[in-house]
C-alpha cells in the first residue's frame, strides 16, 4: 500500500486560510478606521456649524438686550414726563 503524506498540503491550505483571514481582518480594520474618520469629520463640521449659529444668536440677543434697555429708558422718561405733566396740570 502506498502512503501519501498530506500534511504539507494541509499545512499549505491552513496557511492560505490564515493569510485570507489576516487580509480580511486588515481590510476590515482599515474600513472601520476610514468610517470612523469620516464620521469624526462630519461631526466636527456639525459642531462647527452649530457654534457659528450659537455665536450669531448670541450677537442678536445682545442687540435685543441693548434695544430693551433703550426701551426701558424711554419708558422711564415717558413716565417721568407724565408725572411732570400731572404735576403741572394739578
ABEGO torsion letter per residue (X at the ends): XBBBBAAAAAAAAAAAAAAAAAAAAAAAAAAAAAAAAAAAAAAAAAAAAAAAAAAAAAAAAAAAAAAAAAAAAAAAAAAAAAAAAAAAAX
